[in-house]
Amino acid sequence: MNILAAAAQAVVTDSETPPADGASAAPADATPAPTPLPEPSATPTVEVVEAADKLKEGVTAQSKTAGAFLERLDAIAVQVGHIRISLFDALLVVGVILLVITAAMVINRIGKRAIRKVGRFDETQKLLAEKLLTIVVWAAAFFIGIDLLGIDLTALAFFGGAFGLAIGFGLQKTFGNLIAGIILLMDKSIKPGDVIAVTDMAGNETFGQIRKIGIRAVSVTTRDEREYLIPNENLMINQVENWSYSSKKVRMQVHVGISYNADMNLAEELMLEAAKKAPRVLDTPPPTVWMSEYGDNSVNFTIHCWIVDPEEGVGNVRSTVLKNLWWLFKEHGIEIPFPQRDINLRGNAQFEALIAALEGDRAAKE
């Protein structure tokens, strides 16, 4: 009995002793413990205006009072998602924008004055240089402002994309007119001082002088001081009648009718004399007179004369020629006819009764 008890005690002692390599013996059917999930890391807050922090640190190093004031301004903030915008950021942005805009306007004005003083440029080249200078200055001002503020554009990628899309659709015509204006100035097809024909909303055609080629439209002023703003793109894609494209000489017509009984040769000489007496009519090329047609009441002529200053008006030259011709025709007995009609009345019973009644009334009054 003692021998059996000692053997059983030895078996129990061996089962409770750990393995020699230090590994723990686990039961075969034991369930493993669950692995703990990693805790999500907090998304860092993004400061849109990085220059605000640098400026705040620099001011704090110089003056703790000013630094504390800036800290209070920075504490007033609005956070959208992980983007944080404080009152100090907004004030800094407004200040930098005003500074950049003022500097751009001053530089642009100085540059335009310098371009105006360049003698070897004509007016079109000066205007083109001014427009290119304006584009370069404002583009540089935009990027310099972004660099000064240290704005993180990646933080505004979503808003910038939506805003850029809206701007793209809204300013599509504006940029088209801007490029069209630059092209017009480069090829010199339309330039300030040119006289072009324009048509109003009622379809009446007149002419005017180009005063200015702007970013969006061309300003055309007519003789009655009406100003038409024509988009640059319209002048690019539509037909334009330019009276002074290659030369400012313009031939104008004055229509005149004389009686069939008048002396044609004398009338032509008087027409030429009336045209030559007009101060603005050129001697070279000289005025000419053409017989245009045999009209219902007159023989019609056309006086052709040339002027070199169409921007001063055409109607006033025509009026001067016609006034001169009026007095010359009066002096030499040339008749200017006017419409006349002959009425033939056919006799019938009613007409005879009417005549009789009228004669009876007249006899009664006598």
C-alpha positions as CSV (number, residue, x, y, z in Angstrom):
1,M,0.0,0.0,0.0
2,N,2.8,2.4,0.8
3,I,4.4,1.7,-2.6
4,L,1.2,2.5,-4.5
5,A,0.7,5.8,-2.6
6,A,4.2,6.9,-3.4
7,A,3.7,6.2,-7.1
8,A,0.5,8.2,-7.3
9,Q,2.1,11.2,-5.5
10,A,5.0,11.1,-8.0
11,V,2.6,11.3,-11.0
12,V,0.7,14.3,-9.5
13,T,4.0,16.1,-8.9
14,D,5.2,15.5,-12.5
15,S,1.9,16.9,-13.9
16,E,2.2,20.1,-11.9
17,T,5.8,20.8,-12.8
18,P,6.2,23.4,-15.7
19,P,8.2,22.4,-18.9
20,A,11.9,22.8,-18.9
21,D,11.9,25.5,-21.7
22,G,9.7,27.8,-19.7
23,A,6.7,27.5,-22.0
24,S,3.4,27.4,-20.3
25,A,1.3,24.3,-21.1
26,A,-2.2,25.4,-22.0
27,P,-5.2,23.1,-22.4
28,A,-5.9,21.9,-25.9
29,D,-9.5,23.2,-25.9
30,A,-8.7,26.7,-24.4
31,T,-10.2,29.8,-26.3
32,P,-7.5,32.5,-27.2
33,A,-8.0,36.0,-25.8
34,P,-9.4,38.7,-28.2
35,T,-6.8,41.1,-29.7
36,P,-7.5,44.7,-28.6
37,L,-8.3,47.2,-31.5
38,P,-6.0,50.2,-31.9
39,E,-7.6,53.5,-30.8
40,P,-8.3,56.0,-33.7
41,S,-5.9,58.9,-33.8
42,A,-7.4,62.4,-33.6
43,T,-7.3,64.4,-36.9
44,P,-5.0,67.4,-36.5
45,T,-6.5,70.8,-36.9
46,V,-5.3,72.6,-40.0
47,E,-4.5,76.4,-39.8
48,V,-5.4,77.8,-43.2
49,V,-3.3,81.0,-42.8
50,E,0.2,79.8,-41.7
51,A,1.6,83.3,-41.7
52,A,-0.7,84.1,-38.7
53,D,1.2,81.8,-36.4
54,K,4.6,83.1,-37.5
55,L,3.5,86.7,-37.1
56,K,2.0,85.9,-33.7
57,E,5.2,84.3,-32.5
58,G,7.3,87.2,-33.8
59,V,5.1,89.8,-32.0
60,T,5.1,87.8,-28.8
61,A,8.9,87.6,-28.8
62,Q,9.0,91.4,-29.0
63,S,6.1,92.3,-26.7
64,K,4.2,90.0,-24.4
65,T,1.3,92.5,-24.2
66,A,0.8,92.6,-28.0
67,G,1.3,88.8,-28.1
68,A,-1.5,88.4,-25.5
69,F,-3.8,90.6,-27.5
70,L,-3.2,88.5,-30.6
71,E,-3.8,85.4,-28.6
72,R,-7.2,86.7,-27.7
73,L,-8.0,87.5,-31.3
74,D,-6.8,84.0,-32.3
75,A,-9.0,82.5,-29.6
76,I,-12.1,83.8,-31.4
77,A,-12.3,81.2,-34.2
78,V,-14.7,79.1,-36.3
79,Q,-13.8,75.5,-37.1
80,V,-15.3,73.6,-40.0
81,G,-14.2,70.0,-39.9
82,H,-10.5,70.1,-39.4
83,I,-10.1,73.7,-40.8
84,R,-9.8,76.5,-38.3
85,I,-10.2,80.2,-39.1
86,S,-9.8,82.7,-36.4
87,L,-10.6,86.4,-36.2
88,F,-6.9,87.2,-36.3
89,D,-6.6,85.2,-39.5
90,A,-9.4,87.1,-41.1
91,L,-7.9,90.5,-40.1
92,L,-4.5,89.5,-41.4
93,V,-6.0,88.3,-44.7
94,V,-7.9,91.6,-45.1
95,G,-4.8,93.6,-44.3
96,V,-2.6,91.7,-46.8
97,I,-5.3,92.0,-49.5
98,L,-5.5,95.8,-49.1
99,L,-1.7,96.1,-49.1
100,V,-1.3,93.9,-52.2
101,I,-4.1,95.7,-54.1
102,T,-2.7,99.1,-53.2
103,A,0.8,98.1,-54.3
104,A,-0.5,96.6,-57.5
105,M,-2.5,99.8,-58.4
106,V,0.5,102.0,-57.8
107,I,2.9,99.8,-59.8
108,N,0.3,99.5,-62.6
109,R,-0.1,103.3,-62.7
110,I,3.6,103.9,-62.7
111,G,4.1,101.3,-65.4
112,K,1.4,102.9,-67.6
113,R,3.0,106.3,-67.3
114,A,6.4,104.8,-68.3
115,I,4.8,103.1,-71.3
116,R,3.1,106.4,-72.4
117,K,6.5,108.1,-72.5
118,V,8.0,105.6,-74.9
119,G,8.2,107.4,-78.2
120,R,8.8,104.5,-80.6
121,F,5.4,102.9,-79.8
122,D,2.3,103.9,-81.6
123,E,-1.0,104.2,-79.7
124,T,-2.1,100.6,-80.4
125,Q,1.2,99.2,-79.2
126,K,1.1,101.4,-76.1
127,L,-2.5,100.2,-75.3
128,L,-1.4,96.5,-75.9
129,A,1.6,97.0,-73.6
130,E,-0.7,98.5,-70.9
131,K,-3.1,95.6,-71.0
132,L,-0.3,93.0,-70.8
133,L,1.3,94.9,-67.9
134,T,-2.0,95.0,-66.1
135,I,-2.4,91.2,-66.5
136,V,1.1,90.5,-65.3
137,V,0.9,92.9,-62.3
138,W,-2.4,91.5,-61.0
139,A,-1.3,87.9,-61.5
140,A,1.9,88.6,-59.6
141,A,-0.1,90.4,-56.9
142,F,-2.4,87.3,-56.5
143,F,0.5,84.9,-56.1
144,I,2.5,87.2,-53.8
145,G,-0.5,87.6,-51.6
146,I,-0.9,83.8,-51.3
147,D,2.8,83.5,-50.5
148,L,2.7,86.3,-47.8
149,L,-0.3,84.7,-46.1
150,G,1.1,81.2,-46.4
151,I,-2.4,79.9,-47.2
152,D,-2.5,76.1,-47.4
153,L,-4.4,75.7,-50.7
154,T,-4.7,71.9,-50.1
155,A,-7.0,72.7,-47.2
156,L,-9.2,74.7,-49.4
157,A,-9.1,72.2,-52.3
158,F,-12.8,71.3,-52.1
159,F,-14.0,74.9,-51.8
160,G,-11.5,76.1,-54.3
161,G,-12.7,73.5,-56.8
162,A,-16.3,74.5,-56.5
163,F,-15.5,78.2,-56.5
164,G,-13.2,77.8,-59.5
165,L,-15.9,75.9,-61.4
166,A,-18.5,78.7,-60.7
167,I,-16.0,81.4,-61.7
168,G,-15.1,79.4,-64.9
169,F,-18.7,79.4,-66.0
170,G,-19.5,82.9,-64.9
171,L,-16.4,84.5,-66.4
172,Q,-16.2,82.5,-69.5
173,K,-17.4,85.3,-71.7
174,T,-15.2,87.9,-69.8
175,F,-12.0,86.0,-70.4
176,G,-13.1,85.4,-74.1
177,N,-13.6,89.1,-74.5
178,L,-10.2,89.8,-72.8
179,I,-8.4,87.5,-75.2
180,A,-10.3,88.9,-78.2
181,G,-9.3,92.5,-77.2
182,I,-5.7,91.5,-77.0
183,I,-5.8,89.8,-80.4
184,L,-7.5,92.9,-81.9
185,L,-4.7,95.1,-80.7
186,M,-2.0,92.7,-81.8
187,D,-3.2,92.4,-85.4
188,K,-4.3,96.1,-85.4
189,S,-7.6,95.4,-87.2
190,I,-9.5,97.5,-84.7
191,K,-7.7,100.3,-82.8
192,P,-8.6,103.5,-81.0
193,G,-9.4,106.3,-83.4
194,D,-10.8,104.1,-86.1
195,V,-14.2,104.9,-87.6
196,I,-16.5,101.9,-87.9
197,A,-20.1,101.4,-88.9
198,V,-22.5,100.3,-86.2
199,T,-26.1,99.2,-86.1
200,D,-28.4,100.1,-83.2
201,M,-31.2,97.9,-81.8
202,A,-33.7,99.3,-84.3
203,G,-31.6,98.2,-87.3
204,N,-30.5,101.8,-88.1
205,E,-26.9,101.9,-89.4
206,T,-24.7,104.8,-88.3
207,F,-21.0,105.2,-87.7
208,G,-18.8,106.1,-84.8
209,Q,-15.3,106.4,-83.6
210,I,-13.6,103.9,-81.3
211,R,-12.7,105.7,-78.1
212,K,-11.4,102.8,-76.0
213,I,-10.8,99.1,-76.1
214,G,-11.5,97.8,-72.7
215,I,-11.2,94.4,-71.0
216,R,-14.8,93.5,-71.9
217,A,-15.9,95.8,-74.7
218,V,-15.1,98.4,-77.3
219,S,-16.5,101.9,-76.7
220,V,-17.8,103.5,-79.9
221,T,-19.1,107.1,-79.8
222,T,-21.3,108.4,-82.7
223,R,-21.7,112.0,-83.8
224,D,-24.7,112.5,-81.6
225,E,-22.6,111.4,-78.6
226,R,-24.3,108.1,-78.2
227,E,-21.8,105.5,-76.9
228,Y,-22.1,101.9,-78.0
229,L,-20.4,99.2,-76.0
230,I,-19.6,96.3,-78.3
231,P,-18.2,93.1,-76.9
232,N,-14.7,92.4,-78.2
233,E,-15.7,88.9,-79.1
234,N,-18.4,90.2,-81.5
235,L,-15.8,92.2,-83.4
236,M,-13.7,89.1,-83.7
237,I,-16.4,86.8,-85.1
238,N,-18.7,89.2,-87.0
239,Q,-18.1,91.3,-90.1
240,V,-16.9,94.8,-89.3
241,E,-17.0,97.8,-91.6
242,N,-13.9,99.8,-90.8
243,W,-13.7,103.1,-92.6
244,S,-10.1,103.8,-91.6
245,Y,-8.4,100.4,-91.5
246,S,-5.7,101.0,-94.1
247,S,-6.6,104.6,-95.0
248,K,-8.7,107.3,-93.4
249,K,-9.9,108.6,-96.8
250,V,-13.6,108.0,-97.3
251,R,-15.6,108.7,-100.4
252,M,-19.1,110.0,-99.8
253,Q,-22.0,110.5,-102.1
254,V,-24.4,113.4,-102.6
255,H,-27.6,112.7,-104.6
256,V,-29.0,115.5,-106.7
257,G,-32.0,115.6,-109.2
258,I,-32.5,118.3,-111.9
259,S,-35.3,119.0,-114.4
260,Y,-35.4,117.3,-117.8
261,N,-35.3,120.7,-119.4
262,A,-32.1,121.8,-117.7
263,D,-28.7,122.2,-119.3
264,M,-26.9,118.9,-118.3
265,N,-23.4,120.1,-118.9
266,L,-23.9,123.3,-117.0
267,A,-25.5,121.4,-114.1
268,E,-22.5,119.0,-113.9
269,E,-20.1,122.0,-113.8
270,L,-22.1,123.6,-111.0
271,M,-22.1,120.3,-109.0
272,L,-18.3,120.1,-109.2
273,E,-18.0,123.7,-108.2
274,A,-20.3,123.2,-105.2
275,A,-18.3,120.2,-104.1
276,K,-14.9,121.9,-104.4
277,K,-16.1,124.9,-102.3
278,A,-16.7,122.6,-99.3
279,P,-13.8,123.1,-96.9
280,R,-13.3,119.5,-95.9
281,V,-13.6,118.0,-99.5
282,L,-10.2,116.9,-100.8
283,D,-8.7,118.3,-104.0
284,T,-6.9,114.9,-104.6
285,P,-8.7,112.7,-105.5
286,P,-10.9,115.4,-107.1
287,P,-14.7,115.3,-106.9
288,T,-16.6,113.6,-109.7
289,V,-20.2,113.7,-111.0
290,W,-22.1,110.7,-112.3
291,M,-25.5,110.5,-113.9
292,S,-27.2,107.7,-112.0
293,E,-30.7,107.3,-113.6
294,Y,-33.7,108.9,-115.3
295,G,-36.2,109.3,-112.6
296,D,-39.9,109.8,-112.6
297,N,-39.6,113.5,-112.2
298,S,-35.9,114.3,-112.6
299,V,-32.6,113.3,-114.0
300,N,-30.7,112.0,-111.0
301,F,-26.9,112.6,-110.5
302,T,-24.5,111.5,-107.8
303,I,-21.6,113.7,-106.6
304,H,-18.6,111.7,-105.3
305,C,-16.2,113.6,-103.1
306,W,-13.5,112.5,-100.7
307,I,-12.8,113.4,-97.1
308,V,-9.9,112.4,-94.8
309,D,-11.6,113.1,-91.4
310,P,-14.7,110.9,-91.2
311,E,-14.7,111.1,-87.4
312,E,-15.8,114.8,-87.8
313,G,-19.0,113.7,-89.5
314,V,-20.3,113.0,-93.0
315,G,-23.7,114.6,-92.9
316,N,-22.3,118.1,-92.4
317,V,-20.2,117.8,-95.5
318,R,-23.2,116.7,-97.5
319,S,-25.2,119.6,-96.1
320,T,-22.4,122.1,-97.2
321,V,-22.3,120.7,-100.7
322,L,-26.1,120.9,-101.1
323,K,-26.2,124.5,-99.8
324,N,-23.6,125.6,-102.2
325,L,-25.4,123.8,-105.1
326,W,-28.7,125.5,-104.1
327,W,-27.4,129.0,-104.6
328,L,-25.5,128.0,-107.8
329,F,-28.6,126.5,-109.3
330,K,-30.6,129.6,-108.4
331,E,-28.0,131.9,-109.9
332,H,-27.9,130.0,-113.2
333,G,-31.6,129.1,-113.5
334,I,-31.3,125.3,-113.1
335,E,-34.6,123.9,-112.0
336,I,-34.9,121.4,-109.2
337,P,-38.1,119.5,-109.9
338,F,-40.6,118.2,-107.4
339,P,-43.2,115.5,-107.9
340,Q,-46.3,116.6,-110.1
341,R,-49.3,114.6,-111.0
342,D,-51.9,115.0,-113.7
343,I,-55.5,114.0,-112.9
344,N,-57.8,112.9,-115.7
345,L,-61.6,112.8,-114.9
346,R,-63.9,110.7,-117.0
347,G,-67.4,111.8,-117.6
348,N,-70.4,109.8,-116.3
349,A,-73.9,110.5,-115.0
350,Q,-72.9,111.1,-111.4
351,F,-70.1,113.3,-112.4
352,E,-72.4,115.4,-114.7
353,A,-74.9,115.7,-111.8
354,L,-72.2,116.9,-109.5
355,I,-71.0,119.5,-112.0
356,A,-74.5,120.8,-112.5
357,A,-75.1,121.1,-108.7
358,L,-71.9,123.0,-108.3
359,E,-72.8,125.4,-111.1
360,G,-76.2,125.9,-109.7
361,D,-74.8,126.8,-106.3
362,R,-72.4,129.3,-107.9
363,A,-75.2,130.9,-110.0
364,A,-77.4,131.2,-106.8
365,K,-74.6,133.0,-104.9
366,E,-74.1,135.4,-107.8
